[in-house]
Amino acid sequence: MKTRHELQKVFADVRDYQEMVSFFEEIFTPKEIKDLELRWELLKELHAGHTQRKIAASHKISLCKITRGSKILKKPGSITKRLLDACYGKKEE
């Protein structure tokens, strides 16, 4: 089994919240966790209907970082969009 698939399976198998917190802290650096947090925040803001320019300005980042998230949310069958809909309600199309 390839390393990427092993890691995906490990993530899928963790069912306990505190165990996931500990696992994140063990395998990711604080910077990597911050990068993941920012990626999720950008996706949440896009999902909520904020413009890419507003998000870029508020986080002081380039539009390129946000464009990827926008494409993910527009992709048919996006798992990320489904998860955001479940967490925060469906965005009006």
C-alpha positions as CSV (number, residue, x, y, z in Angstrom):
1,M,0.0,0.0,0.0
2,K,1.4,3.4,-0.9
3,T,2.2,5.8,1.9
4,R,-0.5,8.3,0.9
5,H,-3.2,5.6,1.0
6,E,-1.9,4.4,4.3
7,L,-2.1,7.9,5.7
8,Q,-5.6,8.4,4.3
9,K,-6.7,5.1,5.9
10,V,-5.2,6.1,9.3
11,F,-7.1,9.4,9.2
12,A,-10.3,7.6,8.3
13,D,-9.9,5.1,11.1
14,V,-9.4,7.7,13.9
15,R,-12.9,8.0,15.5
16,D,-12.1,9.7,18.7
17,Y,-11.8,13.6,18.7
18,Q,-9.0,13.8,21.4
19,E,-7.1,11.0,19.6
20,M,-7.2,13.1,16.4
21,V,-6.1,16.2,18.2
22,S,-3.1,14.3,19.6
23,F,-2.3,12.7,16.2
24,F,-2.3,16.1,14.5
25,E,0.1,17.5,17.2
26,E,2.4,14.5,16.8
27,I,2.7,14.4,13.0
28,F,2.2,18.1,12.0
29,T,4.4,21.0,12.9
30,P,2.7,24.1,14.4
31,K,3.2,25.8,11.0
32,E,1.6,22.9,9.1
33,I,-1.4,23.1,11.5
34,K,-1.7,26.8,10.9
35,D,-1.6,26.3,7.2
36,L,-4.4,23.7,7.4
37,E,-6.4,26.1,9.7
38,L,-6.0,28.9,7.1
39,R,-7.1,26.6,4.2
40,W,-10.2,25.6,6.2
41,E,-11.0,29.2,7.1
42,L,-10.7,30.2,3.5
43,L,-13.1,27.4,2.4
44,K,-15.6,28.4,5.1
45,E,-15.5,32.0,4.1
46,L,-15.9,31.1,0.4
47,H,-18.8,28.8,1.3
48,A,-20.4,31.6,3.3
49,G,-20.4,33.7,0.1
50,H,-17.5,36.1,0.9
51,T,-15.7,37.4,-2.2
52,Q,-12.2,36.2,-3.0
53,R,-10.9,39.8,-2.9
54,K,-12.4,40.4,0.6
55,I,-10.9,37.1,1.9
56,A,-7.5,38.0,0.4
57,A,-7.5,41.4,2.0
58,S,-8.7,40.2,5.4
59,H,-6.0,37.5,5.6
60,K,-3.3,39.4,3.6
61,I,-2.8,36.6,1.2
62,S,-2.8,36.3,-2.6
63,L,-5.9,35.5,-4.7
64,C,-4.1,32.4,-5.9
65,K,-4.5,30.7,-2.6
66,I,-8.2,31.4,-2.6
67,T,-8.9,30.5,-6.2
68,R,-8.0,26.8,-5.5
69,G,-10.7,26.7,-2.8
70,S,-13.2,28.3,-5.0
71,K,-12.6,25.7,-7.7
72,I,-13.0,22.9,-5.1
73,L,-16.4,24.2,-4.0
74,K,-17.6,24.5,-7.6
75,K,-16.5,21.0,-8.5
76,P,-19.5,18.7,-9.0
77,G,-19.6,16.1,-6.2
78,S,-17.1,18.1,-4.0
79,I,-16.6,16.3,-0.7
80,T,-15.4,19.5,0.8
81,K,-18.6,21.3,-0.2
82,R,-20.7,18.4,1.2
83,L,-18.8,18.6,4.5
84,L,-19.2,22.4,4.7
85,D,-22.9,22.1,3.9
86,A,-23.2,19.6,6.8
87,C,-21.3,21.7,9.2
88,Y,-22.6,25.2,8.3
89,G,-25.7,24.6,6.3
90,K,-26.1,24.7,2.5
91,K,-25.1,27.9,0.8
92,E,-27.8,29.4,-1.4
93,E,-26.8,28.9,-5.1
